[in-house]
Amino acid sequence: MNDRLKKIFEIMSFYDNFRWSNENNYNSINFFRDDLDDDTKILTHWLCYIMDRQISYKIVWDVGGFIISELIYNIKEYNTLTLLNPNSSEAFVKPELKERKYFLLSHSNANEKIIKNYKNYITNKKVRFKSRFFPADYFAILYTFVFLENYDFYFSKFVKEVYLRNKSENDFIKRMLFSFYLVTYYDIKQPSSNLLSDFERNINKAKERRDEILQILNNANRFEKEYKKFIKGKIFEQKRAWCSLRDFLKSPEFKNYFKNALKKEKLPEKDLSNLFSYQSLTQLELPGDIWNNNSKFRECILKGTEYEDSKEPLNKILRDFFDKNGASITGYPEQFDVTFDFVQRMCELDNCDICPIDKINNKKNNLNKICINDESMYCPIALVSCNYKNDCIGINKCNLA
């Protein structure tokens, strides 16, 4: 059954390549202006993913992205964190009138995209947004800015430093992810909204936290100790961090922003090649979510394998299998993130009879009935399975039909 699971890796790799080859298959951020520098764009992306929990990602990108990009721009422009102080009239963080809760409010007027699609998020022409876990998300954003103050609020300066420090390690992508995790997600917990009113306390705590993180990052022995604890379990729980780093390395849009920002920081070309290599991609962990842990999908792909009765999350299982069989596998664990699109359209709708995974061992499978083998048309298999709009590549190049 190992050969079957290897074939499933190959199928997911096919879908994943389709996913990232057409900009229509993913959602872009609605920046508040078009002329932002590349570092501001990638930092907007990183901070938006903080808020991407139990809320439509389109709302996060379109509405939240507008405010966050403006916030970053202004913090860089005026070199001040007062913009995060709810007690300041200049702040992007505002208190609710009747209760001690807070929300984000833009300084600029809403752009056409928000006016057209999100009228409920406009207050007096300004854009208003609040994530589902805003107290925790606020502190993650505040802590990130306080840390990046040491880097002139440029995320790419920190990325370059972390990469150069870890590039000689076989797992340098995971070490980079751990470093990013420390800056934004480490020890956030679930704070109360009441804490937001004491900005002086919060800034002081953020600076203490920054100093502790710098001690971890700058002390090789302590870094190794903390990193070893991290990779035993927590590394598989960082869905939002992995999604963001994945986009930096794979998204046609954000890959260019990420690369250009690092070029501006004068990261050598050979290091850029290393950072964006296939070997780097194989280190990415699958962001665990409800779709790739869907019981029907899990049972289907793990049946008959040594993992059939495993209670471990699928991202751990796929990493273990890849580490044992990587030399003979086409694809890598993170590519199973296409289940975000695949499972709800195939498994949830009982479309097994036209599923390429079912076709592996089922001669009566009807997948070939939806293949048109016409390179002038969209691939109907990818369209039906994942809603990916890509041209057919021809039957001789296709490993699905």
C-alpha positions in Angstrom: 0.0 0.0 0.0 3.0 2.3 0.2 2.9 2.5 -3.6 -0.7 3.7 -3.4 0.1 6.4 -1.0 3.0 7.5 -3.2 0.6 7.7 -6.1 -1.7 9.9 -3.9 1.3 12.2 -3.2 1.7 12.5 -7.0 -2.0 13.3 -7.5 -2.0 16.0 -4.8 1.2 17.4 -6.4 -0.6 17.7 -9.7 -3.5 19.6 -8.2 -1.1 21.8 -6.2 0.9 22.7 -9.3 -2.4 23.7 -11.0 -3.4 25.7 -7.9 -0.4 28.0 -8.1 0.0 28.3 -11.9 -3.1 30.5 -12.3 -3.7 33.7 -10.3 -7.4 33.1 -10.5 -7.0 30.2 -8.1 -6.1 32.2 -5.1 -7.1 35.5 -3.4 -4.9 38.6 -3.4 -4.8 41.3 -0.6 -6.7 44.5 -1.1 -3.9 46.9 -0.3 -5.0 50.5 0.6 -2.8 51.9 -2.2 -1.0 50.5 -5.2 2.5 51.8 -4.7 3.5 50.0 -1.5 7.0 48.6 -1.2 7.5 44.9 -1.3 8.4 44.6 2.4 5.1 46.3 3.4 3.2 43.8 1.2 4.8 40.7 2.7 4.4 42.1 6.3 0.7 42.8 5.5 0.4 39.2 4.4 2.1 37.9 7.5 -0.1 40.1 9.9 -3.3 39.3 8.0 -2.7 35.6 8.6 -2.8 36.3 12.3 -6.4 37.2 11.9 -7.4 34.3 9.6 -9.3 32.3 12.1 -13.0 31.3 12.0 -13.7 34.1 9.5 -13.8 34.2 5.7 -10.3 34.6 4.4 -11.7 36.9 1.6 -12.9 39.3 4.3 -9.5 39.1 6.0 -7.7 39.8 2.7 -10.1 42.5 1.3 -11.1 44.4 4.5 -8.4 43.5 7.0 -5.7 43.8 4.4 -6.7 47.4 3.6 -6.4 48.5 7.2 -3.2 46.5 8.0 -1.4 47.7 4.9 -2.2 51.3 5.9 -1.2 50.7 9.5 2.2 49.3 8.4 2.8 52.1 5.9 2.1 54.8 8.6 4.2 53.1 11.3 7.1 53.0 8.9 6.4 56.6 7.7 6.2 58.2 11.1 8.3 55.7 13.1 5.8 55.4 15.9 3.8 52.7 17.7 1.3 55.3 19.0 -0.9 54.2 16.1 -1.5 51.0 18.1 -2.4 52.9 21.3 -6.2 52.7 21.8 -6.0 55.8 24.0 -4.6 57.9 21.2 -6.8 59.8 18.7 -4.3 58.8 16.0 -4.6 55.1 16.6 -6.0 52.5 14.2 -7.4 50.7 17.3 -10.7 52.1 18.5 -12.9 51.2 21.5 -16.5 50.3 21.1 -18.8 52.9 22.5 -20.9 50.7 24.9 -18.4 48.0 26.0 -14.7 47.5 26.6 -14.0 45.9 23.3 -11.9 47.1 20.4 -11.8 47.1 16.6 -9.6 48.4 13.7 -10.5 51.5 11.8 -8.7 52.9 8.8 -7.5 56.5 8.3 -8.1 56.4 4.6 -11.5 56.2 2.9 -12.7 52.8 1.7 -11.6 51.9 -1.8 -13.9 50.7 -4.6 -13.5 47.0 -3.8 -14.8 47.5 -0.2 -17.5 49.8 -1.3 -18.7 47.3 -3.9 -18.5 44.1 -1.8 -18.4 45.0 1.9 -20.6 47.9 2.6 -21.3 46.6 6.2 -17.6 47.3 6.9 -17.7 51.0 6.2 -18.3 53.6 9.0 -18.3 57.3 7.8 -16.4 56.2 4.7 -13.7 54.6 6.8 -13.0 50.8 6.9 -13.9 49.0 10.1 -12.7 45.5 10.8 -12.5 43.1 13.8 -11.2 39.6 13.8 -12.9 36.8 15.8 -10.0 36.7 18.3 -9.1 40.3 18.3 -7.6 40.6 21.9 -5.1 37.8 21.1 -4.7 39.1 17.5 -4.0 42.6 18.7 -1.2 41.4 21.0 0.3 39.3 18.2 0.3 42.4 16.0 1.7 44.6 18.7 4.4 42.2 19.7 5.5 41.8 16.1 5.9 45.5 15.6 7.7 46.0 18.9 10.2 43.3 17.8 10.6 44.6 14.3 11.3 48.1 15.7 14.9 46.7 16.0 14.8 46.2 12.2 13.3 49.6 11.3 9.9 47.8 11.0 11.2 45.9 7.9 10.3 42.2 8.1 12.6 41.4 5.2 15.6 42.6 7.3 14.8 40.1 9.9 14.1 37.3 7.4 17.5 37.9 5.8 19.2 37.7 9.2 17.4 34.5 10.2 18.1 32.8 6.8 21.8 33.6 6.9 22.0 32.2 10.4 20.4 28.9 9.5 21.2 28.4 5.8 23.8 25.7 6.4 21.3 23.5 8.2 19.3 20.8 6.4 16.1 22.0 8.0 16.7 25.7 7.6 13.1 26.4 6.5 11.8 24.9 9.7 14.3 26.9 11.7 13.1 30.0 10.0 9.5 29.2 10.7 10.4 28.7 14.4 12.1 32.1 14.4 9.0 33.8 12.9 6.8 31.9 15.3 8.8 33.4 18.3 8.3 36.9 17.0 4.5 36.7 16.5 2.8 33.7 18.1 5.0 32.8 21.1 3.2 32.9 24.5 0.2 34.9 23.2 -2.5 32.8 25.0 -6.1 34.4 25.2 -5.8 37.8 26.8 -8.9 39.8 27.9 -10.0 42.9 25.9 -9.7 44.9 29.2 -5.9 44.7 28.9 -5.8 46.8 25.7 -6.6 50.1 27.6 -3.2 50.0 29.5 -0.9 50.7 26.6 2.1 51.5 28.7 1.9 48.2 30.4 1.5 46.4 27.1 4.5 48.1 25.5 6.7 47.3 28.5 5.6 43.7 28.4 6.2 43.5 24.6 9.7 44.9 25.1 10.4 42.3 27.8 9.1 39.6 25.5 11.3 41.0 22.7 14.4 40.8 24.9 13.6 37.2 25.8 13.2 36.2 22.2 16.4 37.9 21.2 18.2 35.9 23.8 16.8 32.7 22.3 17.7 33.8 18.7 21.1 35.0 19.6 22.2 32.2 21.9 23.0 29.1 19.8 22.6 26.6 22.7 19.3 28.1 23.9 18.0 28.2 20.3 18.8 24.5 19.8 17.1 23.6 23.1 13.9 25.6 22.3 13.8 24.5 18.7 14.1 20.8 19.6 11.0 21.2 21.9 9.2 23.0 19.1 9.7 20.4 16.4 8.3 17.6 18.7 4.8 18.9 18.3 4.2 22.7 18.1 5.6 22.9 14.6 2.6 21.0 13.3 0.2 23.4 15.0 1.3 26.6 13.3 -1.3 26.6 10.5 -1.2 30.4 9.9 2.5 30.7 10.1 3.0 27.8 7.6 0.4 29.2 5.2 2.1 32.6 5.1 5.6 31.2 4.6 4.2 28.8 2.0 2.8 31.8 0.1 6.1 33.6 0.3 7.8 30.6 -1.4 5.1 29.5 -3.8 2.5 32.1 -4.6 3.2 33.8 -8.0 2.3 37.1 -6.4 3.8 37.0 -2.9 6.8 35.0 -4.1 7.9 38.0 -6.2 7.2 40.4 -3.3 9.3 38.2 -0.9 12.1 37.8 -3.4 12.2 41.5 -4.3 12.2 42.5 -0.7 15.2 40.2 0.0 17.0 41.5 -3.1 16.6 45.0 -1.7 18.3 43.8 1.5 21.1 42.5 -0.8 20.6 38.8 -0.1 23.0 37.1 -2.6 21.6 35.4 -5.7 22.9 32.0 -4.7 21.0 32.3 -1.4 17.8 33.3 -3.1 18.1 30.2 -5.3 18.6 28.1 -2.2 15.7 29.7 -0.4 13.3 29.1 -3.4 14.6 25.6 -4.3 12.5 22.5 -4.4 14.4 21.2 -1.4 13.1 24.2 0.6 9.6 23.3 -0.4 9.9 19.8 0.9 10.6 21.2 4.3 7.2 23.0 4.5 4.8 21.4 6.8 1.2 20.9 5.8 -1.0 23.4 7.7 -3.4 21.1 9.6 -7.1 21.9 9.3 -10.5 20.3 9.1 -10.2 19.5 5.4 -7.0 17.4 5.4 -8.2 15.7 8.6 -11.6 15.0 7.2 -12.4 11.4 8.3 -13.5 10.2 4.9 -10.4 11.5 3.2 -8.1 10.1 5.9 -9.7 6.7 5.8 -9.4 6.6 2.0 -5.8 7.5 1.7 -4.5 5.6 4.8 -6.5 2.4 4.3 -4.1 -0.6 4.3 -1.1 1.4 5.4 0.8 1.3 8.6 -1.0 4.5 9.5 -4.6 3.2 9.1 -5.3 3.2 12.8 -3.2 6.2 13.7 -4.8 9.0 15.8 -2.1 11.5 14.8 -3.1 14.5 12.7 -2.5 13.9 9.0 0.3 16.5 8.7 2.4 14.4 11.1 1.6 11.2 9.3 2.5 12.6 5.9 5.8 14.1 7.2 6.7 10.6 8.7 5.9 8.9 5.4 7.8 11.4 3.3 10.9 11.3 5.6 10.9 7.5 5.1 10.2 7.4 1.4 11.1 10.9 0.1 13.6 9.7 -2.5 10.9 7.8 -4.4 8.0 10.3 -4.0 6.8 12.9 -6.4 5.5 15.8 -4.3 5.8 16.8 -0.6 3.5 17.0 2.4 2.5 20.6 2.2 0.9 20.0 -1.2 -1.9 18.2 0.5 -3.2 21.6 1.4 -5.3 21.4 -1.8 -7.7 19.4 0.4 -9.0 22.9 1.4 -10.5 22.9 -2.1 -10.6 19.1 -2.9 -12.3 17.6 0.1 -15.4 19.8 0.2 -16.1 19.2 -3.5 -15.2 15.5 -3.7 -15.3 13.7 -0.4 -18.2 15.8 1.1 -20.3 15.3 -2.0 -19.5 11.6 -2.4 -17.8 12.1 -5.8 -15.7 8.9 -5.4 -16.8 7.6 -8.8 -14.9 10.5 -10.5 -12.1 10.8 -8.0 -8.5 10.1 -9.2 -7.6 8.6 -5.8 -10.5 6.1 -6.1 -9.3 5.3 -9.7 -6.0 3.9 -8.4 -7.6 0.6 -7.4 -11.1 0.8 -8.9 -11.3 -0.2 -12.5 -15.0 0.8 -12.6 -14.1 4.4 -11.7 -15.6 7.0 -14.1 -12.9 9.7 -14.0 -12.2 9.3 -17.7 -15.8 10.3 -18.5 -15.1 13.9 -17.5 -11.7 14.2 -19.2 -12.0 15.9 -22.6 -8.3 15.9 -23.6 -8.5 19.3 -25.3 -5.7 21.7 -24.6 -7.8 24.6 -25.8 -10.2 24.1 -22.9 -10.0 24.1 -19.1 -9.2 20.8 -17.4 -12.6 19.6 -16.2 -11.0 17.3 -13.6 -9.3 20.1 -11.8 -12.3 22.3 -12.2 -14.7 19.8 -10.7 -12.4 18.6 -8.0 -11.0 21.9 -6.8 -12.5 24.7 -8.9 -9.1 25.4 -10.4 -9.3 27.1 -13.8 -6.3 25.8 -15.8 -5.9 24.7 -19.4 -5.8 21.0 -20.1 -2.1 19.9 -20.5 -2.9 16.9 -22.7 -3.4 13.3 -21.9 0.3 12.4 -22.4 1.4 14.9 -19.7 -1.5 14.2 -17.3 -1.1 11.8 -14.4 -4.8 12.0 -13.4 -6.9 10.7 -16.3 
